Amino acid sequence: MSFGSSAPFTNLNKGYPVMNIQEISVFSKDRILQSRVLERIVISLLREIPAPIGVLIRRYCYQKLFFYMGKSVSLQEGIDVLGANSITLYDEVKILQNVVLDMQSPDSYLRLNRGVVLDRGVNIRATGEHCQIDIGERTYLGPDVCITGTGHIRIGENCLISAHTRICAGNYGAFELSRKGTIIEDECWLGDGVKILDGVTIGRGSIIGTGCVVTKDIPPQTIVIAVPKTMIKESN
């Protein structure tokens, strides 16, 4: 499994503006530096203002930092954002306290589609160049979920990712860095503390039990339990 240069965002814009990797690449170093300085000043001043007034202030001011911000976006206090001009937030996205969004790596991009919810302490980081992360509509990420890596990550629509789950795209093999990418298809449920490693695809409608470490593809409509890791049946 591998992605093309813009695969996670192909035909997914649904009428919204979309930035692709080529558009990110043309930004000059001076322009990026200026935007990062402005970003740190604005966020440092506004990030700790409590709700509800803080939500209103951040919604107005942060839209000038992000590549795109849709309607009814909610940004709670304590959120830290790096590389906001490489992040798109569509309508009704909700980001709770102490979330970290880090897209500083060159030519990287994050898209949170309509209705995505990031619970407290979620950490999303691009750790290598040309990393694209796309989270589908109405998907929920629980407290302290970590999404990171050098490769592309795509999470489908209507997924439930429970607390302390770690999703990686990138791994060091014997001789080189692997960045095959990770895909979680629509309507998947991941239990508490699940770990998804690079190169894995989890099929549509699958359920992964608490504590599983997933190193291989999971077929659609499959239930997996952790001890021992067993595919016990197809889900309906």
C-alpha positions in Angstrom: 0.0 0.0 0.0 1.3 3.4 -0.9 -0.1 6.9 -1.5 0.5 9.2 -4.4 1.6 12.7 -3.9 -1.9 13.9 -3.1 -3.8 10.7 -2.6 -5.4 11.4 0.8 -7.2 14.5 -0.5 -8.3 13.3 -3.9 -12.0 14.1 -4.6 -12.7 14.8 -1.0 -13.1 18.6 -1.0 -16.9 18.5 -1.4 -17.0 22.1 -2.5 -14.5 23.4 0.1 -11.1 25.0 -0.8 -8.3 22.5 -0.8 -4.5 23.1 -0.7 -2.4 20.4 -2.3 1.3 19.7 -1.7 2.3 21.6 -4.8 0.7 24.8 -3.4 2.4 24.4 -0.1 5.8 24.0 -1.8 5.7 27.4 -3.5 5.6 29.3 -0.2 8.9 31.3 0.1 11.0 30.7 3.2 10.5 34.4 4.1 6.7 34.1 3.9 6.7 30.9 6.0 8.9 32.6 8.6 6.7 35.6 8.8 3.6 33.5 9.2 5.2 31.4 11.9 6.2 34.5 13.9 2.7 35.9 13.7 1.2 32.5 14.6 3.3 32.2 17.8 2.4 35.8 18.9 -1.3 35.4 18.3 -1.6 31.9 19.8 0.5 32.8 22.9 -1.8 35.8 23.6 -5.1 34.0 23.0 -4.7 30.3 23.8 -5.4 30.5 27.5 -8.5 32.7 27.4 -11.3 30.5 28.9 -14.7 29.7 27.3 -17.1 31.0 26.2 -15.5 34.4 25.3 -12.2 32.7 24.5 -13.9 30.4 21.9 -15.3 33.4 20.1 -12.1 35.4 20.1 -10.0 32.4 18.9 -12.6 31.6 16.2 -12.3 35.2 14.8 -8.5 35.6 15.1 -7.3 32.1 14.3 -9.1 32.0 11.0 -6.4 34.4 9.7 -3.7 31.8 10.6 -5.2 28.6 9.2 -5.3 27.8 5.5 -9.1 27.5 5.9 -11.6 27.6 8.8 -15.2 26.7 8.2 -18.3 27.7 10.1 -19.1 26.9 13.8 -15.5 25.8 14.6 -14.9 25.5 18.4 -11.4 26.0 19.7 -11.1 25.5 23.5 -8.3 26.9 25.7 -4.8 25.5 25.8 -4.6 24.4 22.2 -1.2 24.7 20.6 -0.8 25.0 16.9 2.4 25.0 14.8 2.2 25.4 11.0 -1.4 26.6 11.0 -1.1 27.7 7.4 -0.9 24.0 6.5 -4.1 23.1 8.4 -7.7 23.1 7.2 -10.7 23.0 9.6 -14.0 22.4 8.0 -17.5 23.2 9.4 -18.4 22.2 13.0 -14.9 20.9 13.9 -14.5 20.9 17.7 -11.1 20.9 19.4 -11.0 20.5 23.2 -8.4 21.6 25.7 -4.6 21.0 25.4 -4.7 19.6 21.9 -1.4 19.9 19.9 -1.4 20.2 16.1 2.1 20.3 14.6 2.5 20.7 10.9 5.9 22.4 10.8 7.5 19.8 8.7 8.1 21.0 5.1 5.2 20.4 2.6 3.0 18.7 5.3 -0.7 19.1 5.5 -3.6 18.3 8.0 -7.3 18.3 7.1 -10.1 17.9 9.7 -13.3 17.4 7.9 -16.8 18.4 8.9 -17.8 17.5 12.4 -14.5 16.0 13.6 -14.0 16.1 17.4 -10.6 16.1 19.0 -10.9 15.4 22.7 -8.5 16.7 25.4 -4.8 16.1 24.9 -4.9 14.8 21.3 -1.5 15.1 19.7 -1.2 15.2 15.8 2.3 15.7 14.4 4.0 15.4 11.1 7.5 14.3 11.7 8.8 14.2 8.1 8.5 16.0 4.8 5.4 15.6 2.6 3.3 14.1 5.3 -0.5 14.4 4.7 -3.0 13.6 7.4 -6.8 13.5 6.6 -9.5 12.8 9.2 -13.0 12.1 7.8 -16.3 13.6 8.7 -17.9 13.0 12.1 -14.9 11.1 13.4 -14.1 11.3 17.1 -10.6 11.1 18.6 -10.6 10.4 22.4 -8.4 11.9 25.1 -4.6 11.6 24.5 -4.8 10.0 21.1 -1.5 10.4 19.3 -1.2 10.5 15.5 2.3 10.9 14.2 4.7 9.8 11.5 6.6 10.6 8.3 4.1 9.0 6.0 0.5 9.7 5.1 -2.4 8.9 7.4 -6.1 8.7 6.4 -8.9 8.0 8.9 -12.4 7.6 7.4 -15.8 8.9 8.3 -17.8 8.1 11.4 -14.8 6.4 13.2 -14.4 6.2 17.0 -10.8 6.3 18.2 -10.7 5.7 21.9 -8.3 7.2 24.5 -4.6 6.6 24.4 -4.6 5.1 20.9 -1.4 5.6 18.8 -1.5 5.7 15.0 1.8 5.8 13.3 2.9 6.2 9.7 6.6 5.6 9.5 9.0 3.0 11.0 12.7 2.3 10.9 13.5 -1.0 9.2 16.9 -2.7 8.9 18.3 -0.3 6.4 16.0 2.7 5.8 12.9 4.6 7.0 9.6 3.0 6.0 6.8 5.4 5.2 4.1 3.2 3.6 1.2 5.1 5.2 -1.7 4.1 7.4 -5.4 3.9 6.5 -8.4 3.4 8.8 -11.5 3.1 6.6 -15.0 4.4 7.5 -17.0 3.4 10.6 -14.2 1.7 12.5 -14.0 1.5 16.3 -10.7 1.4 18.0 -10.6 0.5 21.7 -8.5 2.1 24.5 -4.7 2.0 24.0 -4.7 0.4 20.5 -1.5 0.9 18.4 -1.6 1.0 14.6 1.8 0.6 12.9 3.0 1.9 9.5 1.7 0.2 6.4 -1.6 -1.1 7.9 -5.1 -0.8 6.4 -8.0 -1.4 8.7 -11.1 -2.4 6.7 -14.4 -0.6 6.8 -16.6 -1.4 9.9 -13.9 -3.2 11.8 -13.6 -3.2 15.6 -10.2 -3.4 17.3 -10.3 -4.3 21.0 -8.5 -2.6 23.8 -4.7 -2.9 23.8 -4.2 -4.5 20.4 -1.0 -3.8 18.5 -1.9 -4.0 14.8 1.0 -4.8 12.4 -0.9 -6.3 9.5 -4.0 -5.4 7.4 -7.4 -6.1 9.0 -10.2 -7.2 6.6 -13.5 -5.2 6.5 -16.2 -6.0 9.1 -13.8 -7.8 11.4 -13.6 -7.9 15.2 -10.1 -8.3 16.8 -9.4 -8.9 20.5 -6.1 -8.3 22.1 -5.1 -11.3 24.3 -4.2 -13.2 22.3 -4.8 -11.0 19.2 -7.5 -13.0 17.4 -10.0 -12.3 14.6 -13.1 -13.8 16.2 -15.8 -13.0 13.7 -17.1 -10.7 11.1 -19.2 -7.8 12.5 -22.5 -6.8 11.0 
